[in-house]
């Protein structure tokens, strides 16, 4: 009798454990999307499928044979943001290389935004390495510690060769690294007022000292040339907003 009740108890416990596991993720994934509940690369080590969309120069989506869609971030590189110089061209380079093609992604980890960060292969070729070679991206040294020594060396050598040949983004004499661009475009500390404010029209009546940047009055904004060659203005919340037209900023004398 005791043995029978023990068996019943174990069956009930197993059933409750199963139900709990099925209901832990209360936020359903969108149709065809992989659930963003994966916390580490231990859950998914390899993704194989067709590239259905390219987000920018180092991100895209893969649809697997069972219909799941995974957001991918190429490990070890960092491409220009879309509103940076060469950002659109970088995205086009990646599209030309992998869009509508079958790729393999060796997953390193899943980042805080649910993207599967990994090394991408197309027909056995390292896609990230090819992007470095043609000057479409930077070697992302902040993540280089996650690379093996030989891979890290290959990536560094590929970037150096692209720099020397002035390929792609390196045709710009002062390209801005995307991680610096992202840091600089974040709101300044203490700038919490999100209300719109009138930006006064500034007219520069005094000649600028040698080496200073003259403000340019265009539609009530003052444009400034940054130390790395980026042209920006400050919005009402104190954030730097970069513009593509660098002619709005006069170069220092």
C-alpha positions in Angstrom: 0.0 0.0 0.0 2.7 2.4 1.0 4.6 1.7 -2.3 1.4 2.4 -4.3 0.8 5.9 -2.7 4.5 6.7 -3.2 4.2 6.0 -6.9 1.0 8.1 -7.2 2.8 11.0 -5.4 5.7 10.8 -7.8 3.4 10.9 -10.8 1.5 13.9 -9.5 4.8 15.7 -8.8 6.1 15.0 -12.3 2.9 16.3 -13.8 3.0 19.6 -11.8 6.7 20.1 -12.8 5.8 19.7 -16.5 2.9 22.2 -16.3 5.1 24.7 -14.5 7.8 24.4 -17.1 5.2 25.0 -19.9 3.8 28.2 -18.3 6.9 29.9 -17.2 7.2 32.1 -20.3 4.0 34.1 -20.1 4.8 36.4 -23.0 4.1 34.5 -26.3 6.5 34.8 -29.2 5.3 36.4 -32.4 4.2 33.9 -35.1 7.3 32.3 -36.5 9.7 34.1 -34.1 12.1 32.3 -31.7 11.2 33.1 -28.1 13.4 35.7 -26.5 13.7 33.7 -23.3 17.0 32.0 -24.2 19.6 33.2 -21.8 22.8 31.6 -22.9 24.5 30.0 -25.9 24.0 26.6 -24.1 20.4 26.6 -25.2 21.2 27.1 -28.9 24.7 26.4 -30.2 24.1 26.3 -34.0 21.5 28.0 -36.2 21.2 27.0 -39.8 18.7 28.7 -42.2 18.0 31.3 -44.9 18.7 35.0 -44.4 15.4 36.7 -44.8 16.2 40.3 -43.8 19.3 42.4 -43.3 18.9 45.0 -40.5 22.2 46.8 -40.9 25.9 46.0 -41.6 26.2 43.4 -38.8 22.7 42.3 -38.0 20.2 40.1 -39.9 17.4 37.5 -39.4 17.5 33.8 -40.2 14.5 31.6 -40.8 15.2 27.9 -40.0 13.6 24.9 -41.7 11.0 24.7 -38.9 9.9 28.3 -39.5 11.5 29.9 -36.5 13.1 33.3 -37.0 16.3 34.3 -35.1 17.8 37.8 -34.9 21.5 37.5 -35.5 24.4 39.8 -34.5 27.7 39.0 -36.2 30.3 38.4 -33.5 33.7 40.2 -33.5 32.8 43.1 -35.8 30.9 46.4 -35.5 29.5 48.1 -38.7 28.7 51.8 -39.0 25.2 52.8 -37.8 22.7 53.5 -40.5 22.9 57.3 -40.0 26.7 57.3 -40.0 28.8 57.8 -43.1 29.0 54.4 -45.0 26.2 52.9 -42.8 23.9 52.4 -45.8 26.7 51.0 -48.0 27.8 48.6 -45.2 24.2 47.2 -45.0 24.1 46.8 -48.8 27.5 45.0 -48.7 26.0 42.5 -46.2 22.8 42.1 -48.2 24.7 41.4 -51.4 26.7 38.7 -49.6 24.1 36.8 -47.6 20.4 37.8 -48.3 18.2 34.9 -49.4 21.2 32.5 -48.9 21.7 29.6 -46.5 24.1 30.4 -43.6 25.3 28.7 -40.4 25.7 30.6 -37.2 27.9 29.3 -34.4 26.3 31.0 -31.4 28.6 32.5 -28.8 25.9 34.0 -26.6 22.6 35.8 -26.5 22.8 39.5 -25.7 20.5 41.6 -23.6 18.3 42.5 -26.6 17.7 38.8 -27.4 20.0 38.7 -30.4 22.0 35.6 -31.1 25.7 36.7 -31.3 27.8 34.3 -33.3 30.3 33.7 -36.0 28.5 33.4 -39.4 29.5 31.1 -42.2 28.4 31.1 -45.9 29.7 28.2 -47.9 32.4 27.7 -45.3 33.6 31.3 -45.5 33.6 33.5 -42.4 31.2 36.4 -43.2 32.5 38.7 -40.5 36.1 38.3 -41.7 35.0 39.1 -45.3 33.3 42.3 -44.1 36.5 43.4 -42.4 38.5 42.7 -45.5 36.4 44.9 -47.7 36.2 47.7 -45.2 32.5 47.3 -44.3 33.1 47.1 -40.6 35.5 47.5 -37.7 37.1 44.8 -35.6 35.0 45.0 -32.4 37.9 44.9 -30.0 35.5 45.1 -27.0 34.5 41.6 -27.8 37.9 40.4 -28.9 38.4 38.6 -25.6 35.7 36.2 -26.6 37.7 35.2 -29.7 40.5 32.6 -29.8 43.9 34.0 -30.4 44.2 32.9 -34.0 40.7 34.3 -34.9 41.5 37.5 -33.1 44.7 37.8 -35.1 43.0 37.2 -38.4 40.4 39.8 -37.7 42.9 42.4 -36.6 45.0 41.7 -39.8 42.0 42.0 -42.0 41.1 45.4 -40.6 44.7 46.6 -40.8 44.9 45.6 -44.5 41.6 47.4 -45.3 42.9 50.5 -43.5 46.1 50.4 -45.6 44.2 50.0 -48.8 41.6 52.7 -47.8 38.8 50.2 -48.6 35.2 50.9 -47.8 34.7 53.0 -44.7 38.5 53.6 -44.6 38.2 55.9 -47.6 37.1 58.5 -45.1 40.2 60.0 -43.5 38.6 60.3 -40.1 36.0 57.5 -39.8 34.1 57.5 -36.5 33.9 54.1 -34.7 30.3 53.1 -34.3 30.7 52.4 -30.6 32.0 56.0 -30.1 29.2 57.3 -32.2 26.6 55.5 -30.1 28.2 56.8 -26.9 28.3 60.3 -28.1 24.6 60.3 -29.2 23.3 59.2 -25.8 21.6 61.9 -23.8 24.0 64.0 -21.7 23.9 63.3 -17.9 21.2 65.4 -16.2 19.4 66.2 -19.5 16.0 64.8 -18.4 13.7 67.5 -19.8 12.0 66.0 -22.8 9.8 69.0 -23.6 10.4 70.8 -26.8 12.3 74.0 -26.5 12.8 76.8 -28.9 16.4 76.9 -30.1 17.4 80.5 -30.6 18.9 81.6 -33.9 22.6 82.2 -33.1 24.5 84.7 -35.3 28.2 84.6 -34.9 29.3 88.3 -35.0 32.8 87.7 -33.5 35.5 86.0 -35.5 36.5 82.6 -34.0 39.9 82.2 -32.5 42.3 80.1 -34.5 41.4 76.4 -34.0 37.9 77.2 -32.7 34.8 76.0 -34.5 32.5 78.7 -35.8 28.8 78.0 -35.1 26.7 77.8 -38.2 23.2 79.2 -38.1 20.8 76.9 -40.1 17.1 76.9 -39.2 17.9 78.1 -35.7 20.5 75.4 -34.9 24.1 75.7 -34.1 26.2 72.9 -35.8 29.5 71.9 -34.4 32.3 69.9 -35.9 33.4 67.2 -33.4 37.1 66.3 -32.8 36.7 63.1 -35.0 35.1 64.9 -37.9 31.4 64.4 -37.1 28.9 67.3 -37.6 26.2 67.6 -34.9 23.8 69.9 -33.1 22.3 69.6 -29.6 18.6 68.9 -29.4 16.3 70.2 -26.7 17.2 67.4 -24.3 20.9 68.0 -24.6 21.7 65.0 -26.9 24.1 65.2 -29.8 22.3 64.7 -33.1 24.7 63.9 -36.0 23.9 65.0 -39.5 25.2 63.6 -42.8 25.8 67.0 -44.5 29.1 68.0 -43.1 29.0 71.2 -45.1 26.8 72.5 -42.2 29.9 72.5 -40.1 32.8 74.7 -41.1 36.2 73.0 -40.6 38.5 74.6 -38.0 41.1 77.0 -39.4 
